[in-house]
Amino acid sequence: MSGRNEGKTILITGGGGFLGARLAELILAKDPKAAILLTDIDRSPRVDALAGRVEFIRADISDPGICRDLVGPHTGTVYHLASLVSGGAEKDFEAGLRANLFATIHLLEACRLRAEKPVFVFTSSIATFGGRNLPDEVDDYTYQHPQNSYGAAKVAGEQLLNDYSRKGFLDGRGVRLPAIIVRDVANTALSGYASNMIREPLAGKDYLCPVGEEMRIPLMGIATATRLLHALGTMDGALLGDYRSLNGRGISPSAGEIAAAVAACAPPERPLGSIAFRRDPEVERVVAAWPRVMHGKRAEALGLPGDRGIEAVIREYLAGLG
Ligand SMILES: NC(=O)c1ccc[n+]([C@@H]2O[C@H](COP(=O)([O-])OP(=O)(O)OC[C@H]3O[C@@H](n4cnc5c(N)ncnc54)[C@H](O)[C@@H]3O)[C@@H](O)[C@H]2O)c1
């Protein structure tokens, strides 16, 4: 924690989610006395696992009053992770707007009105890239033209983060995350196959992959993603200049390469489920519209964490299973 924010509260929205709970664990591992307030619309078993070590408030942050209650004068850092991810926001436009746009605006406003220039970490997404002229490989400065409502809300969030930082209301840092693996529980993200094809076979279950073997999307391991969020929250924000969001450093194994890596990493004593491929046109249509490769040169230049390869991520996952 930077000196300015020492002893202040760390607010994590979406704290019951995949990244939020893991981030809280990482912060506590570094500083067991850290004052962490987790908030989420649902209390998940991930929050139960943190009981006694964090404060938890169940709340819907698409309500501006709730955001003002959650952010106080002692809020030093906000990690804003709450979101209704890609598939969910496509199915329910209004719910997506509430979770992905209104909640971000209300939280930024609460920070402007109530806290003393907090650090604000925003999780944007690879889903902000898209459109007919999308190159196969994107970098930090590729223009963003999302083809889904989730991505559109994230672009708006990135721009607001720039503007609130420019005005000096807060100290914003944003990252466009690739798909994070290996999810413990499936959510509505259409990139979920990359997690499922690792988690399920290693749990001894057969898995039917909804995309072809050649499909490639940028990925990042959960351990690296949480270290990245923490690094963003504790670095000198001025290093980001006037463009506060950068690309995460993705790795891009094909679905076939992930399957091969699962087979190569599986411990012999563990029953291993099979992986078969059957294309689901709906999933392929959305996933094929994302970039194949995501370069994170700004993150690299700043020394922010990145993965070494898919096998390393799978071995890390297996180590976590014990
Ligand atoms: N996991 C990924 O692959 C990935 C990739 C790119 C970007 N991101 C971004 O990273 C962040 C965290 O992702 P995650 O994988 O932990 O997602 P997640 O779905 O596991 O968790 C998000 C949490 O937000 C909560 N939430 C949704 N609407 C809410 C509301 N109105 N009020 C309060 N809480 C609400 C949900 O209950 C959920 O627990 C999100 O902003 C997501 O868009 C994630």
The ligand as a MOL file (V3000), in Angstrom:
LIG
                    3D

  0  0  0     0  0            999 V3000
M  V30 BEGIN CTAB
M  V30 COUNTS 44 48 0 0 0
M  V30 BEGIN ATOM
M  V30 1 N -12.9570 -13.1520 -15.3470 0
M  V30 2 C -12.6750 -12.7570 -16.5850 0
M  V30 3 O -12.3790 -13.5840 -17.4620 0
M  V30 4 C -12.6750 -11.2960 -16.9290 0
M  V30 5 C -12.2150 -10.8800 -18.1840 0
M  V30 6 C -12.2610 -9.5270 -18.5090 0
M  V30 7 C -12.7280 -8.6110 -17.5810 0
M  V30 8 N -13.1740 -9.0460 -16.3650 0 CHG=1
M  V30 9 C -13.7040 -8.0740 -15.4190 0
M  V30 10 O -13.1330 -8.3010 -14.1470 0
M  V30 11 C -14.0910 -8.0460 -13.1250 0
M  V30 12 C -14.2020 -9.2440 -12.1880 0
M  V30 13 O -14.5120 -10.3950 -12.9420 0
M  V30 14 P -14.9270 -11.7510 -12.2340 0
M  V30 15 O -14.4640 -12.8490 -13.1130 0
M  V30 16 O -14.5410 -11.7290 -10.8060 0 CHG=-1
M  V30 17 O -16.5200 -11.6760 -12.3650 0
M  V30 18 P -17.6130 -12.4520 -11.4870 0
M  V30 19 O -18.8210 -12.5930 -12.3510 0
M  V30 20 O -17.0250 -13.6840 -10.8930 0
M  V30 21 O -17.8830 -11.4410 -10.2930 0
M  V30 22 C -18.5600 -10.2330 -10.4840 0
M  V30 23 C -19.3640 -9.9830 -9.2390 0
M  V30 24 O -20.0820 -8.7690 -9.3960 0
M  V30 25 C -21.2900 -8.9170 -8.6860 0
M  V30 26 N -22.2990 -7.9380 -9.1540 0
M  V30 27 C -22.9010 -7.8930 -10.3630 0
M  V30 28 N -23.7760 -6.8820 -10.4030 0
M  V30 29 C -23.7170 -6.2650 -9.1940 0
M  V30 30 C -24.3870 -5.1540 -8.6230 0
M  V30 31 N -25.3130 -4.4720 -9.3050 0
M  V30 32 N -24.0820 -4.8060 -7.3500 0
M  V30 33 C -23.1620 -5.4830 -6.6580 0
M  V30 34 N -22.4900 -6.5540 -7.1440 0
M  V30 35 C -22.7650 -6.9370 -8.4000 0
M  V30 36 C -21.7300 -10.3580 -8.9650 0
M  V30 37 O -22.6380 -10.8280 -7.9940 0
M  V30 38 C -20.3920 -11.0890 -8.9540 0
M  V30 39 O -20.1290 -11.7100 -7.7050 0
M  V30 40 C -15.4020 -7.7050 -13.8390 0
M  V30 41 O -15.5350 -6.3030 -13.8780 0
M  V30 42 C -15.2100 -8.2440 -15.2340 0
M  V30 43 O -15.9360 -7.4920 -16.1700 0
M  V30 44 C -13.1490 -10.3650 -16.0230 0
M  V30 END ATOM
M  V30 BEGIN BOND
M  V30 1 1 1 2
M  V30 2 2 2 3
M  V30 3 1 2 4
M  V30 4 1 4 5
M  V30 5 2 4 44
M  V30 6 2 5 6
M  V30 7 1 6 7
M  V30 8 2 7 8
M  V30 9 1 8 9
M  V30 10 1 8 44
M  V30 11 1 9 10
M  V30 12 1 9 42
M  V30 13 1 10 11
M  V30 14 1 11 12
M  V30 15 1 11 40
M  V30 16 1 12 13
M  V30 17 1 13 14
M  V30 18 2 14 15
M  V30 19 1 14 16
M  V30 20 1 14 17
M  V30 21 1 17 18
M  V30 22 2 18 19
M  V30 23 1 18 20
M  V30 24 1 18 21
M  V30 25 1 21 22
M  V30 26 1 22 23
M  V30 27 1 23 24
M  V30 28 1 23 38
M  V30 29 1 24 25
M  V30 30 1 25 26
M  V30 31 1 25 36
M  V30 32 1 26 27
M  V30 33 1 26 35
M  V30 34 2 27 28
M  V30 35 1 28 29
M  V30 36 1 29 30
M  V30 37 2 29 35
M  V30 38 1 30 31
M  V30 39 2 30 32
M  V30 40 1 32 33
M  V30 41 2 33 34
M  V30 42 1 34 35
M  V30 43 1 36 37
M  V30 44 1 36 38
M  V30 45 1 38 39
M  V30 46 1 40 41
M  V30 47 1 40 42
M  V30 48 1 42 43
M  V30 END BOND
M  V30 END CTAB
M  END
